[in-house]
Amino acid sequence: MSTRDLHRDVVRLTALVADPSGETRFVDETVPYADTSRPIHVTETAPAVSISFRWTPGDFDFNFHPSPRRRLVLVTEGALEITPSNDTARIFRAGDLMEIRDLTGRGHRSKSVGGKPFRSAFIALDDDIALDRREPLDGTPPPEAGPGVDYLHNQEDAAGRSFCAPARLPFIFGGPEGYVTPELPLTGFRFSYAAGDLDYSWHPAPRRQAVLVLSGGIAMEYGSGQRATVSAGSFLIGEDTDGQGHISRAEGGKPRFSVFAHLA
């Protein structure tokens, strides 16, 4: 099954869990879509407290360690290899979903694939932090990391006319796992799937939210006359919640799988 069809009927998720003896293994799970009546199918809202973004270098190889907190890991570019203590290693790429729950025990090994850097997003699922390995950023990230993570900001003017502008989340933390942006506070998140024939006419954003595209893409039109696309691995922040809104179409006629992260 191709990446863009992987989540067509249900959302497929891999959980990393610890058993009572402290050994870790993978568990494959599915999440059903709760609403299929609209142009975009969505799951029920799940609780979450924040989303952040990271760039990790190609020489990253972190030996066995428990997770510092329960979170959803979303690779947006490149690949990440995870090895549990009691299971076979798996490689996660854009479109794959992994929820890390091994806060105790031996933990898992994490490494870059093929010596290449990768980018990822982390959705923290609760406030229980066992260990924070981030450090205040000392110096400048390497050129291949860039100064931060760029995104598209959907807004509206006083008359309710939508427009978009480029924006950036800077890297403010460093540490053994790479460079990390600030955490954007959330109230929850949903997974969504849109078919390749999506043509969603004028509509406002249902709430303030970050839309992280994991496969496919969004082609948008605005009341300002602007046009923009958000492709796989990128995200937008939608705050045009009151006016005419925008038009959303499938980029290149391809299905889209994404995460709607509800901003607090």
N, C-alpha and C positions, 0 to 999 in steps of 0.2 A: 504494500500500500504506500503510495507516494505521501510525502510530508503534507501536502496541501489537502489530501483526502483523509489523513489519519484521524481527524476529529469530526468527520462529516456527520456521523450518526450519534456518537457519544464522545465525550472527552476522555482520552486515554492518558492516565497518569501513573508514574512510577514512584512509589514511596520507599524511602530508606528507613528501616525500622531496626530497633534493638530488641533482642529477646531477653528473658529474665537472667540469662547467664552473661549478658553483656556483648554477645556476638551480634553482628549486623547482617542484614540481608535485604534484597529487593522484594517488594510486593507490588504486583500490577493491579491497578484499580480503574474503575470507570465512573464518570459523573454524567448523569443524564441531562439533556436539555429540558428545561422546565417550561419554556415558552417558545413555541414554533409558529405562532400566528403572525408574527411581524416579519419584515424583510430580513431581519437578523435574528438568528436563534440564540438564546442565551440560557445559561444555567441559573440556578438559584444563587442569590447573593451569599457569599461566604465571608466570615469576619476576617479582618486584616487590620494592621495598625500602621504600616508604612510601606513605601516602595523606594528602592535606591538602585543605582546603576554602577557597574564596575568594569574596569579594564584590567585584564590579568596578563602578565608577560608569558612568553613562550617557554621560559625555563621553569615555570611554576611546577613544583612537585612537592606536595605537602603530605608527609607520611601520616599514618593512622592517627585520627583525632576525632572526638565527638563534635557534633555541631554546636555552635554557641547559642543557637536559638532555633525554634521551629519555623521553617520558612519554605517558600516555594522558590525554586531556582529555575530561571528561564534563560537559556543561552540565546543570545541575539545575533552573534556572529562568531564563526569558528566552532570549536568543539571542546568539550570537557570530558575527561575520563574519570569515572568513579569506581573504586574497588571496595566493596564491603569486606568485612573480616571473614564472612562465611558464605560467600557467593562469588560468581564470576563477574569480572569487570564489565561495565557498559559504557558506551560513548553516547553523550547527549549533545545534540545539535539543535539549531533553530527549529522550533515547532515541537520539540520534546518537552515534556513537563516532569519535573522531579520535585517531590516534597520531602524535605529532610526532617526526620523525627528522631534521629539517634542522638539525643542529648546526653545519654549516659553510656557507659560501656567502652569498648575498644574504639568504636567509631569507624571511619572510612578513610581511604586514601584518595586524594584529589590531584589531578595533574593535567597540564595542557597536552594536547594531542599533536604529535608530529613536530614538536618544538615551535608551534605557532601560537601567538597570543589569541585570546578570545575575549568577547564582551558578553556581559550577562546582566540580568535584572534580578533583584531579590525582593520578594514580597514577604515581609515579616507577618506572621500569623497571630502572634500574641506579644505581650510585653515581657515575657519571662526570658531574660537574658542570662545565660549561664556564664558567658565569658565574651568580652568585647575585644577582639584582636586588632581593631583599627587603631591607627596612630594619627595624630595631627600631621598634615602634609608638611614635609620639610623639603623645600626645594621645588623644582619644576618637573612635572611628569615628562617622560621621554616623548620625542616628536610623534612616534607612532601611536601613542595613547591620546595625544591631543590635550587641550586644556580642560576638557569636560565632555559632556554628552549633549549634542544638539537635538532640538525638537521643534515642532511646529505648534504655535500658540494660536488657537482659534478664539476670537473675541468678537465683541459687538460695540458699535458706537452708541451715542445717546439716543439716536433715532431707531435703534434696534437693527441696524444694518451690519451684517457679519463681515469680518475681514480676518486675515491671518498675518502673522509675523514670525520670523525666525527667533528662537530663543535658545538659551544654553543653561544646563546645570553644571556648575564647575566641580572639578575634583577638589575635595577638601580633606580627605583622609588618605593615608597610605597604609603600609603594613605588608605582611608576607603574602597576601593574596592579591595585591595590586593596588589600584587607585579607585577611590569610591566617592560618589556624590553625596550630598545631604540626603536625608530621608524625607520624602514627602508624606505627611500624615494622611492616613486613609481611614475610612469607616468600613470598607469591605471591597470585594471584587467579584466579578463574574467572568466566565469564559464565553466567547461568542463565535459563531460560525456564520458566514455570509456566502451565499452561492455566487458563482461567477457571472450570473446575469443580474446581480444587484443593481438597481437603479432607484434609489431612495430619494424622492423629490424633497422639496424644501421642508426642513424640520430643525427645530432647535435641539441643542444637546439636552438630554433628559436631566442632567445634573452636571456639576463640575466634576470632571473625570479625566484621567489619563488613559489613552487608548494605545496599548502596546501591540503592534502588529508582529505576529510570529511567522505567518506565511501569507502569501498573496500581497495585497496592498489596497489602499483607499485612494481614489481620485475624487477631489472635492472642488466644488464651485461655491463662491461666496457672493453676498449681496454687493460687495465692492467691485465685482467683476473679476476678482483674482481667481486663479486656478492653482491647485497644489496637489501633490501626491505624498502619501506616507507609505513607504515600501517596507518589506519584511526587515525586521531588526530595528526599526525606528518607531517613534511614538509621537503622539500629539497630546496637548492639553486642551480640552474643550471647555470654554467658558461663555459660549454664545447661547445662553439658556433662556432668553426672554423674547427675542425678536423673531424675524423670519427664519433664521438659522441658515443652513447650508444644504447643498446637494451632495450625496455620497453615492459613488459608483464603484464597481469592482475595477481595480487597476488591471488592464490587459485582459479582461474577461476571465480572470482566475479566481477561484474561491479564496476566501480570506479567513484565517483563524487568528483571533486576537484576545487580549485581556482588557476588560473594562475595570480600571481601578478607581474607585469612588473617592474623590478627594474630601478630606475633612474640612 
